[in-house]
Every structure is written in C-alpha cells, then in structure tokens.
Amino acid sequence: MKVLLINPSFNFKKFGRFRKFMEPMPSLGLAYIAAVLEKNNISVEVIDDFVLGLGAQGILKIIKEKAFDAVGISCLTPSAPVAFSIAAAIKNYNNRILVVLGNIHATVFADEILRNEAVDVVVHGEGEHAMLELINAAKEGRDFSKIAGISFKQNGAIFKTPPRMMIDNLDELPFPSWHLFPFTKYGFLPFMDVKNPGLSILGSRGCPYRCTFCSLPNTGTKYRERTPKNIVDEFEYLINNFPIKQVSFVDPIFPLSKSSGLEFCGEMIRRRLNNKIVWTCETRVDKVDRELLKAMRQAGCRRILYGLESGVQELLDNVKKDFTLDSARKTIAYTKKEGIQTAGLFMIGLPGETSQMTRGTINFAKEIDLDFTKFSITVPYPGSALYEDLTKSGKLARHDWENFVTFNDNPKELVSVSDKISPEELIYLQQKGHRDFYMRPKVILNQLFKVRSLGIKDLFYGLLGLFYRHRNH
C-alpha cells in the first residue's frame, strides 16, 4: 500500500491584505501519522500544499504519477472546502483510492462529510493508530467495522465504530517524520518567529481547562503529558538531524505544572541544548511564577505567548478563562524582568462585548507593556461550546467554512458572534488595536533596536493599520 498524506491550503483570498503574512507552519498531526506508518514499514509520502500551492489538480497529477492506494487529508474548518475539492478530484479520477479525512472539523461533521461520495472514512480524534489499522485492513481486504474511532460508508450506509482508547503513554510515539516535509520552508506567525527555520513540538495532548471558544474540550480528548526527558530527547533529535534554529511548542499550555517545567528546563541545561536552540511556548498567566520563568529563560525560552483574550474581567469570566487581570499584570511584568519577550493573544467581539469593552482590551494590552500583541476577531469554531450554543439558539446558520478566519477585511463575509458591534466596526476596532499598539514610538524603537534580529516584519499589524481607510468611530 502506498499512502499519501495531504495538508491542504486555505483560500488565501479570505485573508485580504493579511494574505502575504500567512506563513506555512508545520503540520504536526500529519507528521506523527507519517512516523507511525513509516515505523510499520508502510510507504508514505506527504504533500504540504500550504507550501507548494498545487491545488486539487496539481495534487491529482502527482497521485496519477505515483499510483497511491490511500490518501489521508487533514481537515480544519477554514481549509475544509479545499479538502473536499481534493477528495472529489481523487474520487473522480479513481474511485478505488481510499480517501480518509481527519482532524477536528472532520470529527464534528463526520456524517455530513460521508454523505459526500468523495470521502470513504472519517477518523475521530487521534489518528496515528486508526490510520495504521485502516491501511492494514484495506491492504488485506478486511472491512473496517473492527477499527475503533472511525466513521465509514458501506453499501451506502454510514457506520460509526466505538470510540478509540486514547494514547496514554505519549512517550511511546515515534518522533514526527519531518524529513518527509518541506521543513526549511516553515515559519510561524510573525510574532512567534524568533529564528528561522523552525519546527513544532508537542509536549502534551488535550487541555484540562474549559474555555468556551476552544474546540479541545468537546473532542473527548483528555489531558496527557509527555515526560520532560522524552521532550528533551526530541529536542536533541531535531538539533542533530535538521538545520533548525527554533522549536515552538504548540500546546495551548506549556508547561502546565511548575514541577514538570523545572524538570524540563533542568534537562535542557544539563545537556547544554540551551546553547544550541531557542524555543517559544504558549501558556496561561496563572501557570508560571518567577522561579519557573527564570529557569525557562536559562533553558533557551525567548518568547512566551499568553492567551489573555480580553482586558475586561466580565468577558474573561464569560468564556471561563478562570484568571484575573491582576494576575496577568503580575505575570507579564515577571516575564519581562526575566528577559523573556511577551506576546498577548486577544479576542475581540466576544459574546456580550461592546465597542467600549473592545477599546478597554486595547488599552489593557498597551498598559501591561507587551512586546507583541494580536487582536483576533472571535470565530465560533465547530466543536467549541460557543459554536454549539450559537447553533442551538439559531444565531449561527452558516457553513461557509472558508470565512471562519480571525482576519477578514470584508464585513459581508465576516463570521461574527457579536450582537452589539457591527461587522464594519469590529474590523475597524481590530485595525485600530494593532495600529494603536504598534505605532507607539516606544514599541517601534523596541522592535527596531532591542529585538532587531526579528526584523521589521514583526511590526506588520501596526504597519497594515496605517493603510486602512479612516472611519469615523
């Protein structure tokens, strides 16, 4: 069996003038699936169309040339229409090719997707072992009914098998097969880039928190951590095998606990890997203290992304963030004192948010003296409690998935959950936030001189804001 894994691109037109800043980022889920298939002697190749930009017909040309037997496609919400078009092109060419879709969007809409003639199987949740079993079953001519954690079609009917047991010991997974990917082409969002090229790493799966805008809590994924030693083993493997300069954790929270964080940092320092690589992570303001931050800086951490979401306590409470603005102020100050750059991730247009509240969030971002910030328009991604609530109440009846993006300068296409701020004003406030934050003389001087190795690209949000047409707000 020859297997092809595909990371589909987005419809970049939906990002408007932000399109040029969308860098291809490593597809960690596909890299893990590829590693498990390779470990079990299955021939596997990868097309990252975010990098290559081949489109459905370009991908089909490669499939024809190499005669793949099965194709697995990652399906996130904004890229879902592109994933469907690729699947349709494959089936129109050769109906015998097994087409499998996975990831959160595919899990949420499995039945709807399988009613489409182009898709044979949807994998729910973690895909490594399910994909391996699917390929082996297809190779041996067995049906799929004994494979846990999938939905599939058989004789026109749709079947869903019992849930698959999650991988308890993440250390048992092989390291991702980055050699199959165009890894030198990867970067991260501008405020995440410290040094290029870089690759991603995952220290855990799941999340113990229940933020209403996040899809993780409703996917049935429990929280599990890799051991600090195993994570550092992967750092060492990446340093020795790939010409990279940065590793970025993609966990929503890393480290989750002080003890595991200190153990990880100690192991990085003991092996002297802190002198060979820099790394970034995302965490919560209530999960780090001064001692841990000091250790993280010594271990090579150069930037932390904090999911701050809002500068209004009422809105934080509404989305179940479970921390206070005072704790955010304190943690940001500690982080900067330890020499780690700070990036604040904010959401605007949350349910119940007024334009005055949004302006309060912008002012809060400036007040706490972040190095970088991003104001994203709130999007109710399928699988989140926010999406479920809005759908049940009839306030969200749209399936134009390619418009489910947090940067869209077309108010007619904007997916908004706000009932108190118009799409036009929401876009204006997003622009205003970036312009007001980045165009301050203090920030410009800091970016150009203190962190000049990052390049002026890191000012992109503020610079873009200067070119938007002024509106009277």
C-alpha positions in Angstrom: 0.0 0.0 0.0 1.3 3.4 -0.9 -0.1 6.2 1.2 -0.2 9.9 0.6 -0.9 12.4 3.4 -2.1 15.9 2.5 -2.1 19.2 4.3 -4.5 21.3 2.2 -4.0 25.0 1.8 -6.5 27.7 2.7 -8.3 30.1 0.3 -5.9 32.9 1.0 -8.2 35.5 -0.7 -10.3 35.4 2.5 -7.4 37.0 4.5 -7.4 40.1 2.3 -4.3 42.2 2.7 -3.2 39.9 5.5 -2.6 37.2 2.9 1.1 38.0 2.4 1.9 37.4 6.1 0.4 33.9 6.2 3.5 31.7 6.6 3.3 27.9 6.3 3.5 26.3 9.7 4.5 22.6 10.5 1.6 20.2 10.4 2.4 18.2 13.5 -0.6 15.8 13.3 0.3 14.5 9.9 4.0 14.3 10.8 3.0 11.9 13.7 0.8 9.8 11.5 3.6 9.5 8.9 6.0 8.5 11.6 3.8 5.6 12.8 3.2 4.4 9.2 6.9 4.5 8.5 7.7 2.6 11.7 5.4 -0.1 10.5 7.0 -0.3 7.1 4.2 1.4 5.1 5.3 3.5 2.2 4.2 7.1 2.9 4.7 10.5 1.2 3.4 14.0 2.2 2.2 16.9 0.2 2.0 20.1 2.2 0.0 22.3 -0.1 0.2 25.2 2.2 3.8 25.4 1.0 3.5 24.0 -2.6 0.3 25.6 -3.6 -0.5 22.9 -6.2 -4.3 22.9 -5.8 -6.5 19.9 -6.3 -5.5 19.4 -9.9 -1.8 19.7 -9.2 -2.1 17.2 -6.4 -4.1 14.8 -8.6 -1.3 14.9 -11.2 1.2 13.6 -8.5 -1.4 10.9 -7.5 -1.6 9.7 -11.1 2.2 9.6 -11.4 2.8 7.7 -8.2 -0.3 5.5 -8.0 -1.2 5.9 -4.4 -3.6 3.4 -2.9 -4.8 5.6 0.0 -4.9 9.3 0.7 -5.3 10.9 4.2 -6.3 14.6 4.3 -6.2 16.9 7.3 -9.5 18.9 7.6 -9.6 22.1 9.6 -12.5 24.4 9.4 -11.1 27.2 7.2 -9.5 24.6 4.8 -12.5 22.3 4.7 -13.7 23.4 1.2 -10.2 22.9 -0.2 -10.0 19.4 1.4 -13.4 18.5 -0.1 -12.3 19.6 -3.5 -9.1 17.5 -3.3 -11.2 14.5 -2.2 -13.6 15.0 -5.1 -10.8 15.2 -7.6 -9.3 12.0 -6.4 -12.6 10.0 -6.5 -13.4 11.4 -9.9 -10.1 10.0 -11.1 -10.1 6.7 -9.4 -12.9 5.5 -7.1 -10.8 2.7 -5.7 -8.4 5.0 -3.9 -9.2 5.1 -0.2 -9.9 8.7 0.9 -9.7 9.4 4.6 -10.3 12.7 6.4 -9.3 13.6 9.9 -8.9 16.5 12.4 -11.5 18.4 14.4 -13.7 19.6 11.5 -14.0 16.1 10.1 -14.8 14.7 13.5 -17.6 17.2 14.2 -19.3 16.8 10.7 -18.5 13.2 10.0 -21.9 12.1 8.9 -22.4 15.1 6.7 -18.9 14.6 5.1 -19.6 10.9 4.5 -22.8 11.7 2.6 -20.4 13.2 0.1 -19.4 10.5 -2.3 -15.8 11.7 -2.3 -14.9 10.5 1.3 -14.7 6.9 2.5 -13.7 7.2 6.1 -13.5 9.9 8.8 -11.1 9.3 11.7 -12.2 10.7 15.1 -9.7 12.1 17.5 -6.1 10.8 17.4 -5.3 9.4 14.0 -2.0 7.5 14.3 -3.2 4.0 15.2 -6.5 4.4 13.4 -4.8 5.2 10.2 -2.4 2.3 10.6 -5.2 -0.1 11.1 -7.2 1.3 8.2 -4.3 0.9 5.8 -3.6 -2.7 7.0 -7.3 -3.6 6.7 -7.5 -2.1 3.2 -4.4 -4.0 2.2 -5.8 -7.3 3.5 -9.3 -6.8 2.2 -10.9 -6.7 5.6 -13.9 -4.4 6.4 -13.5 -1.5 8.8 -16.1 -2.5 11.4 -13.5 -3.7 13.9 -11.5 -0.4 13.8 -12.3 1.8 16.7 -12.7 5.5 16.4 -13.9 5.9 12.8 -17.0 6.5 10.7 -17.2 4.9 7.3 -19.5 4.1 4.4 -20.5 0.6 3.5 -23.1 -0.2 0.8 -24.5 3.3 1.0 -24.9 3.3 4.8 -22.9 5.2 7.4 -21.4 3.3 10.4 -19.7 4.7 13.4 -17.5 2.4 15.5 -16.9 2.7 19.3 -14.5 5.4 20.5 -10.8 4.6 20.4 -8.8 4.5 23.6 -6.5 7.5 23.6 -2.8 7.0 23.7 -2.0 7.2 27.4 1.8 7.0 27.1 2.7 9.6 24.6 6.4 8.8 25.0 5.7 5.6 23.0 5.0 7.5 19.8 7.9 7.9 17.4 9.2 11.4 16.7 7.4 13.1 13.9 8.7 12.3 10.4 9.8 15.8 9.4 12.1 14.5 6.7 9.0 14.0 4.6 8.0 17.6 4.8 9.5 20.8 3.3 10.7 21.8 6.7 13.0 24.6 5.6 10.0 26.5 4.3 8.3 26.6 7.6 7.9 29.6 9.8 5.4 30.8 12.4 3.2 33.8 12.7 5.4 37.0 12.7 5.1 37.5 16.5 6.2 33.8 17.0 9.3 33.9 14.8 12.5 34.3 16.8 14.9 32.5 14.4 14.2 30.6 11.2 13.8 27.9 10.2 11.9 26.3 13.0 9.8 23.2 13.7 7.0 22.5 16.2 6.9 20.2 19.2 4.1 18.9 21.3 4.6 18.3 25.0 1.1 17.2 25.8 -2.3 16.5 24.3 -5.6 17.8 25.4 -6.3 20.6 27.8 -7.7 20.5 31.4 -9.5 23.8 31.0 -12.9 24.5 29.5 -12.7 27.8 27.6 -15.9 28.2 25.7 -14.3 29.3 22.4 -12.0 26.3 22.2 -12.8 23.0 20.4 -10.5 20.8 22.5 -12.8 20.3 25.5 -15.6 18.9 23.3 -13.4 16.4 21.3 -13.3 13.9 24.1 -9.5 14.4 24.4 -8.2 14.0 28.0 -5.1 15.8 29.1 -1.8 13.8 28.9 1.8 14.9 29.2 5.0 13.5 27.8 7.8 13.1 30.3 10.3 16.0 30.3 13.1 13.6 29.4 11.2 12.4 26.3 10.6 16.0 25.2 14.3 16.9 25.6 15.2 13.7 23.7 13.1 15.1 20.8 14.9 18.5 21.0 18.2 16.7 20.7 16.9 14.7 17.8 15.7 17.8 16.0 19.0 19.6 16.6 21.1 16.7 15.4 19.0 15.9 12.3 17.6 19.2 11.0 19.2 22.6 10.3 16.8 24.5 12.5 17.3 27.4 14.9 14.0 27.4 16.8 11.5 25.0 18.3 8.0 26.1 19.1 5.6 24.3 21.5 2.1 24.1 20.0 0.5 23.1 23.3 -2.2 25.5 24.5 -0.4 25.4 27.8 3.3 24.6 28.3 4.4 23.9 30.9 1.2 23.0 32.8 2.9 22.4 36.1 5.9 24.0 37.8 7.4 20.7 38.7 7.4 19.4 35.1 8.5 22.7 33.8 11.5 22.9 36.1 12.4 19.3 35.3 12.3 20.0 31.5 14.4 23.2 31.9 17.0 21.3 34.1 17.3 18.6 31.5 17.8 21.1 28.7 20.5 22.9 30.6 22.2 19.6 31.7 22.6 18.5 28.1 23.6 22.1 27.1 20.9 22.2 24.4 20.0 25.7 25.7 23.2 26.9 23.9 22.1 25.3 20.6 18.4 26.3 20.1 15.9 28.8 21.2 12.3 27.9 21.9 8.9 29.5 22.4 5.7 28.4 24.1 2.2 29.4 25.0 0.8 29.3 28.5 -1.6 30.8 31.0 -0.7 33.7 33.2 -1.6 31.6 36.3 0.7 28.7 35.4 4.1 30.3 35.8 5.9 32.1 38.6 9.2 34.0 38.9 11.3 30.9 39.7 9.9 28.9 36.7 10.3 31.9 34.3 14.0 32.3 35.4 14.6 28.6 34.6 12.8 28.8 31.3 15.0 31.7 30.2 18.1 29.8 31.2 16.9 26.8 29.2 16.5 28.7 26.0 13.0 30.2 26.1 12.9 33.5 24.3 9.3 34.3 24.0 6.0 33.3 25.7 2.6 33.7 24.2 -0.1 34.3 26.8 -3.7 33.6 26.0 -5.1 36.8 27.6 -8.2 37.0 25.4 -9.6 40.2 27.0 -8.8 43.2 29.1 -12.3 43.1 30.6 -12.8 40.8 33.6 -16.5 40.2 32.9 -15.7 38.9 29.4 -12.9 36.7 30.8 -15.4 35.2 33.2 -18.0 34.7 30.5 -15.6 32.5 28.4 -14.4 30.6 31.6 -10.7 31.7 31.4 -10.5 31.4 35.2 -7.8 34.0 35.9 -7.8 37.7 36.8 -6.5 40.8 35.1 -4.3 41.4 38.1 -2.6 38.0 37.7 -2.0 38.9 34.1 -0.4 42.2 35.0 1.9 40.5 37.5 3.0 37.6 35.3 3.7 39.8 32.3 5.9 42.0 34.5 7.8 39.0 35.9 8.3 37.5 32.4 9.8 40.7 31.1 12.1 41.1 34.1 13.4 37.6 33.4 14.4 38.6 29.9 11.7 36.7 28.0 9.7 38.5 25.4 5.9 38.6 25.8 3.1 38.2 23.2 -0.5 38.7 24.2 -3.3 36.9 22.3 -6.6 38.8 22.5 -10.1 38.0 21.1 -12.4 40.9 20.2 -16.1 40.7 19.5 -16.8 38.1 22.2 -20.5 37.4 23.1 -21.9 40.4 25.0 -18.9 42.6 24.1 -19.4 46.3 23.4 -17.2 48.6 21.4 -16.3 50.3 24.7 -15.1 46.9 26.1 -13.0 46.3 23.0 -11.3 49.6 23.5 -10.7 48.6 27.1 -8.9 45.5 25.8 -6.8 47.6 23.5 -5.8 49.9 26.4 -5.1 46.9 28.6 -2.6 45.5 26.0 -0.8 48.8 26.0 -0.9 49.2 29.8 0.8 45.9 30.6 3.7 46.7 28.2 3.6 43.6 26.0 6.3 43.2 23.3 3.8 41.9 20.8 0.1 41.5 20.6 -2.6 40.1 18.3 -6.2 41.0 18.3 -8.3 38.3 16.6 -11.9 38.6 15.8 -13.8 35.9 17.7 -14.8 33.0 15.5 -17.1 30.2 16.8 -15.1 27.2 15.6 -17.1 23.9 15.2 -16.5 21.7 18.3 -16.5 24.6 20.7 -19.2 25.3 23.3 -19.5 28.7 21.7 -20.4 27.2 18.3 -22.8 24.7 19.9 -24.6 27.5 21.9 -24.9 29.8 18.9 -26.1 27.0 16.6 -28.8 25.8 19.1 -30.0 29.4 19.6 -30.3 29.9 15.8 -27.7 32.7 15.8 -25.3 30.9 13.6 -26.7 29.3 10.5 -23.8 29.4 8.1 -21.5 26.8 6.6 -19.2 29.0 4.5 -16.2 27.4 6.3 -13.5 29.3 4.4 -14.8 32.5 6.0 -14.2 31.1 9.5 -11.0 33.1 9.9 -10.0 35.6 12.5 -8.6 38.1 10.0 -11.1 39.1 7.2 -11.4 42.7 6.0 -14.7 42.1 4.1 -17.6 42.8 6.5 -20.1 41.0 4.2 -18.1 37.7 4.7 -17.1 38.2 8.4 -18.2 35.4 10.7 -19.1 37.4 13.9 -20.7 36.3 17.2 -21.2 39.8 18.4 -24.7 41.2 18.6 -23.5 44.6 19.9 -20.8 45.5 17.4 -21.4 45.6 13.6 -19.0 43.8 11.3 -17.8 47.1 9.9 -17.0 48.4 13.4 -15.4 45.2 14.5 -13.0 45.3 11.6 -12.2 48.9 12.4 -11.5 48.1 16.0 -9.2 45.2 15.1 -7.3 47.6 12.8 -7.3 50.3 15.5 -6.0 47.9 18.1 -2.9 46.9 16.0 -2.3 50.4 14.9 -2.5 51.9 18.3 -0.4 49.2 19.9 2.4 49.0 17.3 2.7 52.6 16.2 3.7 54.0 19.6 7.3 55.3 19.4 8.3 53.2 22.4 7.2 50.0 20.6 8.9 51.0 17.3 12.2 51.7 19.0 12.0 48.5 21.0 11.4 46.4 17.9 14.0 48.0 15.8 16.8 48.1 18.3 16.2 45.8 21.3 14.8 42.8 19.2 16.2 43.9 15.8 17.2 40.4 14.9 13.5 39.6 14.4 13.1 42.0 11.5 10.7 44.8 10.8 8.1 42.2 9.7 7.2 41.9 13.4 5.6 45.4 13.1 3.2 44.1 10.4 0.0 44.5 12.2 0.6 48.1 13.1 2.0 48.9 9.7 -1.0 47.5 8.0 -3.2 49.5 10.2 -1.8 52.7 8.8 -3.0 51.9 5.3 -6.7 51.2 6.2 -9.2 53.9 5.2 -10.1 56.0 8.2 -13.6 55.7 9.5 -15.4 58.0 11.9 -15.6 55.9 15.1 
